[in-house]
Amino acid sequence: MDPIQIYACSLGGIALILLTFRVMKAISYHGPYWPVWLVRIVRYISRKIMFLLLKHVLYPRVFHQRSRYWVLLQSIYWGGTITCNFIRTHTLQHMATRAGNLALLNFIPLLLAGRLDLAADLLGIPIRSYIRVHGTFGLMACVQAVVHVIISVRERGWSPDQLLQIYGLIAISAFALSVILIFIRRFVYEVFIKSHYLLAVLALVAIWRHVRFQRNFAQLYMLVGSGLLITTTTLHWIILIIRNITLDRFGSRARVSRGRDSQVAQVVIPINRPFTVHAGMTVRIWMPGVSLFSWLYSHPFTISWWETNKEGKATSITLLIQKKHGFTKSLIDHPGKEFITWVDGPYGTSYNMAQYDNVLMVASGVGIIAQIPYIRQLLDFQPKNIFVAWEVTDESNLNWVYQWMDQLLARDTGSYILRFGLYMPCSSDTAGIGQPWNSKHDRIWKLSGDIDPWKVVSTEFWRQDGSALVTVSANKRIRKTLRDVIQRKMEHVVDIIELPYQPDEFQSQRHRKRQSEERV
């Protein structure tokens, strides 16, 4: 078998394995029941192996950025692909063809879905992980395409009158522009998303025209990629229309409430066709009336809260939106209180936390909105302890979040397993001394200063019996230090989950500075 065919089968096999696991996870609740003794043996062995992997492979960071596990995967991927560039290639022209085929094979996974959220759900992996994988495939496709172009031009020369080369130039230009746009996505995210998608379609069309001059597997690769994109895009639009259009409604009317400081808004969206919501899910919302160009884009947000009917399906969802730039700035600055809204989703796979006895949840700023749904879910499982450490960078956020904290504490009236620690960086109280806050429940404590992960992960946490979990939705400083603490101190398995939503550290620092100036 040709090396390029082996490479293609490997990529297809990995995708098939992920899809298989996704299906197995969905039907696992109806699977066979194994003997108790066998389950205990397998669990004991797997926990021992997992402890070694977590402590020495997954948690340690290389250059403070990526885990050893991620570096290992990248090394295998890049090493294997580059090796494939040279195996059984005897001429430069053969190397050019091989690089072109590798560029195609790495381009196909990028076409899995027009929505990255949908692609991640189909494969059953977290959206942040999928975005990294997407970026890796995109970079490899660009590198291989550049190698293909350089060698081809060197061997054949450049002839503007040849359609083969013209279409190749269009494709490589689309790749190059996609890479350049990455550097401005933070500032014009809406423009980046649409431009990125249009450039991908342009590259797809140009490559189709480019490979039609060849009679090899390249056309088959493109047929697979085009089929994936068309199928998933059609599926997405069918679900979107069913979700939002009924006989008497064309979308929902979202209600917007804004804070006094105009930095955060709460959006409540009635659901036309109720759906099941799990902790950690996100939706994309389309609000054409917010600004002149808002009809061109949809925007992702974490579901903070939801109301359900008798069947347990959401009849309305609540989003807590922080003011940044672009759409969020236009929405919060807009005087309107109701907007026509379409809901796209929900997306995201909820983490199963039923098996944990002790849970530590760490958040900073509006990162608390990612933790609230999981607290709600955990109360149904009744673990031994749930402690929430929240660094409140904007005290006005308490006005929005307390309503949910109050409901959660009211549900936990029998076992009293839930406690909150509010860390106030701008507080003038004596540092390190906790004060009860809100005597209604007496389980919310207010402390001055920033979160210190070395103290939050206390001696009591390590001494507790049972399985342990730490969930994080916080700034980079807290996430990094928390990983270091767990990795160095762990003597048994402690799982860390970095939730998909992580707060904007720059926004938090800027707002904290403004609050300090106001106090002075």
C-alpha positions in Angstrom: 0.0 0.0 0.0 1.2 3.5 -0.8 2.4 5.6 2.2 -0.2 8.3 1.4 -3.0 5.7 1.5 -1.7 4.4 4.9 -1.7 8.0 6.2 -5.2 8.5 4.9 -6.4 5.3 6.6 -4.8 6.4 9.8 -6.6 9.7 9.9 -9.9 8.0 9.0 -9.3 5.3 11.6 -8.8 7.9 14.4 -12.0 9.7 13.4 -13.9 6.4 13.3 -12.6 5.6 16.8 -13.7 8.9 18.2 -17.1 8.5 16.6 -17.4 5.0 18.0 -16.6 6.2 21.5 -19.1 9.0 21.1 -21.9 6.5 20.2 -20.8 4.1 23.0 -20.9 6.9 25.5 -24.5 7.8 24.4 -25.7 4.2 24.9 -23.6 3.3 27.9 -26.5 3.7 30.3 -28.1 0.7 28.6 -25.0 -1.5 28.5 -24.4 -4.9 30.3 -23.9 -5.1 34.0 -20.5 -6.6 35.0 -19.8 -8.6 38.2 -19.0 -6.3 41.1 -15.7 -8.0 41.9 -14.5 -7.5 38.3 -15.5 -3.8 38.3 -13.6 -3.2 41.5 -10.4 -4.9 40.1 -10.5 -3.0 36.9 -11.2 0.3 38.7 -8.3 -0.3 41.1 -5.8 -1.0 38.3 -7.1 1.9 36.2 -6.8 4.3 39.1 -3.2 3.3 39.7 -2.3 3.7 36.1 -4.2 7.0 35.9 -2.3 8.4 38.9 1.0 7.9 37.2 -0.3 9.4 33.9 -1.8 12.4 35.6 1.2 13.2 37.9 4.0 12.7 35.3 2.4 13.1 31.8 -0.9 15.1 31.8 -0.4 17.7 34.6 3.3 18.8 34.1 3.7 21.6 31.6 6.4 22.1 29.0 7.5 25.8 28.9 4.4 26.6 31.0 2.1 26.2 28.1 1.3 22.6 27.0 1.2 19.3 28.9 3.8 16.6 28.2 0.9 14.6 26.7 0.1 17.3 24.2 3.8 17.7 23.2 4.0 13.9 22.8 1.0 13.8 20.5 2.3 16.7 18.5 5.7 15.1 18.1 4.2 11.8 16.9 1.9 13.7 14.5 4.5 16.0 13.0 7.2 13.3 13.0 5.0 10.8 11.3 3.8 13.3 8.7 7.2 14.6 7.8 8.5 11.0 7.6 5.7 10.3 5.1 7.1 13.2 3.0 10.2 11.2 2.3 9.3 7.5 2.3 9.5 6.1 -1.3 10.0 9.5 -2.9 12.8 9.3 -5.4 12.4 12.6 -7.3 11.6 16.1 -6.5 8.4 15.9 -8.6 7.3 12.9 -6.6 8.0 14.9 -3.4 5.9 17.7 -4.6 3.0 15.3 -5.4 3.4 13.7 -1.9 3.3 17.1 -0.2 0.2 18.1 -2.2 -1.6 14.9 -1.1 -0.6 15.4 2.5 -1.9 19.0 2.3 -5.3 17.6 1.0 -5.5 15.0 3.7 -4.9 17.6 6.5 -7.4 20.0 4.8 -10.2 17.4 4.9 -10.6 17.3 8.7 -11.1 21.1 8.6 -14.2 20.6 6.6 -15.9 18.3 9.1 -18.4 21.0 10.0 -19.0 24.7 9.3 -19.6 25.0 13.1 -16.6 24.0 15.2 -19.0 23.4 18.1 -20.9 20.9 16.0 -17.7 19.1 14.9 -16.5 18.8 18.5 -19.9 17.4 19.5 -19.8 14.8 16.7 -16.4 13.6 17.8 -17.3 13.8 21.5 -14.3 16.0 22.5 -14.3 19.4 24.3 -14.4 22.4 22.1 -11.1 23.8 23.4 -9.4 20.6 22.5 -11.0 20.5 19.1 -9.9 24.1 18.4 -6.3 23.1 19.1 -6.6 20.0 16.9 -8.2 22.2 14.2 -5.3 24.6 14.4 -2.8 21.8 14.1 -4.4 20.3 11.0 -4.6 23.8 9.5 -1.0 24.6 10.1 0.1 21.3 8.7 -2.1 21.8 5.6 -0.4 25.2 5.0 3.1 23.9 5.5 2.6 21.0 3.1 0.9 23.3 0.5 3.9 25.7 0.6 6.3 22.8 0.1 4.1 21.5 -2.8 4.1 25.0 -4.4 7.9 25.7 -4.0 9.0 22.3 -5.4 6.4 22.4 -8.3 7.4 26.0 -9.4 11.1 25.0 -9.2 10.5 21.9 -11.4 8.0 23.2 -13.8 8.4 27.0 -13.7 5.5 29.6 -13.4 3.1 29.9 -16.3 0.2 32.3 -15.7 -1.7 30.9 -18.6 -2.0 27.4 -17.0 -5.2 27.0 -15.1 -3.7 24.3 -13.0 -1.3 26.8 -11.5 -3.8 29.6 -11.3 -6.2 27.5 -9.1 -3.2 26.4 -7.0 -2.3 30.0 -6.5 -5.9 30.8 -5.4 -5.9 27.9 -2.9 -2.5 28.8 -1.4 -3.5 32.5 -1.1 -6.7 31.5 0.7 -4.6 29.4 3.2 -2.2 32.3 3.7 -5.0 34.8 4.4 -6.6 32.4 6.8 -3.4 32.3 8.8 -3.0 36.1 8.7 -6.5 36.6 10.0 -5.7 34.5 13.1 -3.6 37.4 14.5 -6.6 39.8 14.4 -9.4 37.5 15.7 -9.2 38.8 19.2 -10.1 42.3 18.0 -12.6 41.6 15.3 -13.8 38.1 16.1 -17.0 38.3 14.1 -15.2 39.4 11.0 -12.6 36.7 11.5 -15.1 33.8 11.8 -17.0 34.7 8.6 -13.8 35.5 6.6 -12.2 32.2 7.8 -15.2 30.2 6.7 -15.5 32.0 3.3 -11.7 31.5 2.7 -12.1 27.8 3.5 -14.9 27.5 0.9 -12.8 29.4 -1.6 -9.8 27.0 -1.0 -12.2 24.0 -1.4 -13.4 25.2 -4.8 -10.0 26.1 -6.0 -8.5 22.8 -5.0 -11.4 21.0 -6.7 -10.5 22.8 -9.9 -6.8 22.1 -9.3 -7.1 18.3 -8.8 -9.5 17.7 -11.7 -6.5 17.7 -14.0 -5.2 14.6 -12.1 -6.4 11.0 -12.1 -5.5 9.8 -8.7 -6.8 9.6 -5.1 -6.8 13.4 -4.8 -10.3 13.6 -6.3 -11.5 11.0 -3.9 -10.1 12.9 -0.9 -11.9 16.1 -2.1 -15.1 14.2 -2.6 -15.0 12.9 1.0 -14.2 16.4 2.3 -17.0 18.1 0.3 -19.5 15.4 1.3 -18.7 16.0 5.0 -19.1 19.8 4.7 -22.4 19.6 2.8 -23.9 16.9 5.1 -23.0 18.6 8.4 -24.0 22.0 7.1 -27.4 20.7 5.9 -27.9 19.0 9.3 -27.1 22.2 11.1 -29.6 24.2 9.2 -32.4 21.7 9.6 -31.8 21.6 13.4 -31.6 25.4 13.5 -34.9 25.9 11.7 -36.7 23.3 13.7 -35.4 24.8 17.0 -36.6 28.4 16.2 -39.6 28.3 13.9 -43.0 27.2 15.0 -46.5 27.8 13.5 -46.9 31.0 15.5 -43.3 32.1 16.2 -40.3 33.1 14.1 -37.6 33.1 16.8 -37.8 34.1 20.4 -38.0 37.5 22.1 -35.0 37.7 24.5 -35.2 40.0 27.5 -32.1 41.9 28.4 -31.3 43.3 31.9 -28.2 45.5 32.4 -26.2 46.2 35.5 -25.7 49.7 37.0 -22.1 49.7 35.9 -23.0 48.6 32.4 -20.3 46.0 32.3 -22.6 42.9 32.5 -26.0 42.0 31.1 -28.4 39.2 31.8 -30.2 37.7 28.8 -33.3 35.5 29.3 -34.4 33.6 26.2 -37.7 31.7 26.0 -37.3 28.4 24.1 -39.8 27.8 21.3 -39.2 24.0 21.3 -37.9 22.9 24.7 -34.7 20.9 24.8 -32.6 19.1 27.4 -29.8 21.2 28.9 -26.9 19.8 30.8 -24.2 21.6 32.7 -21.4 23.0 30.5 -23.5 23.5 27.4 -23.3 26.6 25.3 -25.6 28.2 22.7 -25.0 30.6 19.9 -27.5 33.5 19.6 -28.4 35.5 16.6 -29.8 39.0 17.4 -30.2 41.0 14.2 -31.5 44.1 15.9 -28.5 44.8 18.1 -26.4 46.7 15.6 -26.2 47.5 11.9 -24.1 44.3 11.1 -25.2 42.0 13.9 -27.5 40.1 11.5 -24.4 38.7 9.8 -23.1 36.9 12.9 -24.0 34.6 15.8 -22.2 34.5 19.1 -21.4 31.7 21.6 -22.3 31.9 25.3 -22.4 29.5 28.2 -25.8 28.7 29.6 -25.7 30.0 33.1 -29.2 28.9 34.3 -32.4 27.4 32.8 -36.0 26.8 33.8 -37.6 23.4 33.0 -41.0 21.9 32.4 -42.5 18.7 33.9 -40.5 16.6 31.4 -37.2 18.2 32.5 -36.6 20.2 29.3 -35.6 23.8 29.3 -38.4 26.3 28.6 -36.0 29.3 29.0 -32.3 29.8 29.3 -30.3 32.6 31.0 -27.0 33.9 29.8 -24.7 36.3 31.7 -22.8 38.4 29.2 -19.7 40.4 30.0 -19.0 43.6 28.0 -15.9 43.2 25.8 -16.0 44.5 22.3 -18.0 44.0 19.1 -21.4 42.3 19.7 -21.2 42.3 23.5 -20.4 46.0 23.6 -23.2 46.8 21.2 -25.7 44.7 23.2 -24.9 46.2 26.6 -24.7 49.8 25.3 -28.0 49.4 23.4 -31.1 50.9 25.1 -33.4 48.2 24.0 -34.8 45.6 26.4 -36.1 43.0 24.0 -34.7 41.6 20.8 -35.7 39.0 18.3 -33.3 36.1 18.8 -32.5 32.7 17.2 -30.9 30.0 19.3 -28.3 27.7 17.7 -27.5 24.7 19.9 -27.1 23.6 22.6 -23.5 22.5 22.1 -21.0 20.9 24.3 -20.6 17.6 26.2 -21.3 17.7 29.9 -18.6 16.2 32.2 -19.9 13.3 34.4 -19.2 14.2 38.0 -21.4 11.6 39.6 -18.4 9.4 40.8 -16.7 12.1 42.8 -17.0 12.5 46.6 -15.1 15.7 47.1 -15.2 18.6 44.7 -13.3 21.9 44.7 -14.6 24.5 42.2 -12.3 27.5 41.5 -13.5 30.5 39.5 -12.5 34.1 38.9 -14.6 37.0 37.6 -17.4 35.8 35.4 -15.9 32.4 35.3 -18.4 31.5 38.0 -21.1 31.2 35.3 -19.4 28.0 34.0 -19.4 26.6 37.6 -23.0 27.3 38.6 -24.6 24.7 36.2 -22.2 22.0 37.5 -23.0 22.9 41.1 -26.7 22.4 40.2 -25.8 19.0 38.7 -23.7 17.9 41.6 -26.4 18.5 44.1 -28.4 15.8 42.4 -25.5 13.3 42.9 -25.0 14.2 46.6 -21.2 14.1 47.0 -19.6 14.5 50.5 -18.3 18.0 50.0 -18.6 20.9 47.5 -16.5 24.0 48.1 -16.6 26.9 45.6 -13.7 29.4 45.7 -14.7 32.5 43.7 -12.4 35.5 43.2 -14.9 38.3 42.7 -13.1 40.8 40.5 -16.3 42.8 40.0 -18.5 43.1 43.1 -21.6 43.9 40.9 -21.4 40.3 39.6 -22.7 39.2 43.0 -26.0 40.9 42.3 -26.5 38.6 39.3 -25.1 35.4 40.7 -26.5 35.5 44.2 -30.0 34.7 43.0 -28.6 31.3 41.7 -26.4 30.8 44.8 -29.5 31.3 47.0 -31.5 28.7 45.0 -28.6 26.2 45.2 -28.1 26.7 48.9 -31.9 26.4 49.5 -31.8 23.0 47.7 -28.9 21.8 49.9 -30.9 22.0 53.1 -30.6 18.4 54.2 -26.9 17.5 53.9 -25.3 20.9 53.9 -22.5 19.9 51.6 -22.2 23.2 49.6 -20.1 26.1 50.8 -18.9 29.3 49.1 -15.7 31.3 49.7 -15.8 34.8 48.1 -12.3 36.3 47.6 -12.5 40.1 47.3 -9.3 41.5 45.7 -10.4 45.1 46.2 -11.7 44.6 49.7 -10.2 46.8 52.5 -10.9 44.1 55.2 -8.1 42.4 57.1 -6.4 40.0 54.7 -6.9 36.3 55.4 -9.8 36.7 57.9 -13.0 35.2 56.7 -16.3 36.9 57.5 -19.8 35.3 57.2 -21.7 36.9 54.3 -25.5 36.7 54.2 -26.7 35.2 57.4 -29.7 33.6 55.6 -27.6 30.4 54.9 -24.4 31.0 56.9 -22.5 29.0 54.3 -21.0 31.9 52.3 -17.8 33.4 53.6 -16.1 36.6 52.4 -12.3 36.9 52.4 -10.1 39.8 51.3 -7.4 39.4 48.7 -6.8 37.2 45.6 -7.2 33.4 45.5 -4.0 31.6 46.6 -4.2 28.1 45.1 -1.7 26.8 47.7 -4.2 27.7 50.4 -7.4 26.9 48.6 -6.2 23.3 48.1 -6.0 22.9 51.8 -4.8 20.1 54.0 -8.4 19.2 54.7 -8.9 18.6 51.0 -6.0 16.1 50.9 -7.2 14.3 54.0 -10.8 13.7 52.8 -11.7 10.2 51.9 -13.0 9.3 48.4 -12.4 10.4 44.9 -11.5 14.1 44.4 -12.1 16.6 41.6 -11.0 20.1 40.9 -12.9 22.2 38.3 -11.4 25.5 37.1 -12.8 28.5 35.2 -10.4 31.2 36.2 -7.6 33.4 34.9 -4.2 32.0 33.7 -2.4 32.7 37.0 -4.9 30.6 39.0 -5.0 27.8 36.5 -1.3 27.5 36.2 -0.6 27.6 40.0 -3.5 25.2 40.7 -2.0 22.6 38.3 1.4 22.9 40.0 -0.2 22.5 43.4 -2.1 19.4 42.5 0.8 17.8 40.5 3.3 18.3 43.4 1.1 17.3 46.3 -1.1 14.6 44.9 -0.7 11.1 46.5 -3.8 9.6 44.9 -5.8 10.4 41.8 -7.1 14.0 41.7 -8.8 15.0 38.4 -8.6 18.5 37.1 -11.1 19.8 34.6 -10.5 23.1 32.9 -14.0 24.0 31.8 -14.5 25.2 28.2 -15.3 28.8 29.3 -12.3 30.7 30.8 -12.7 34.4 31.7 -10.9 37.2 30.0 -8.0 38.1 32.3 -7.4 41.5 30.6 -11.0 42.6 31.1 -10.9 41.5 34.8 -7.7 43.4 35.5 -9.0 46.6 33.8 -12.2 46.5 35.7 -10.4 45.9 39.0 -8.2 48.9 38.3 -11.2 51.1 37.7 -12.8 49.9 41.0 -9.7 50.7 42.9 -9.6 54.2 41.4 -13.3 54.7 42.4 -12.5 53.7 46.0 -9.7 56.2 46.2 
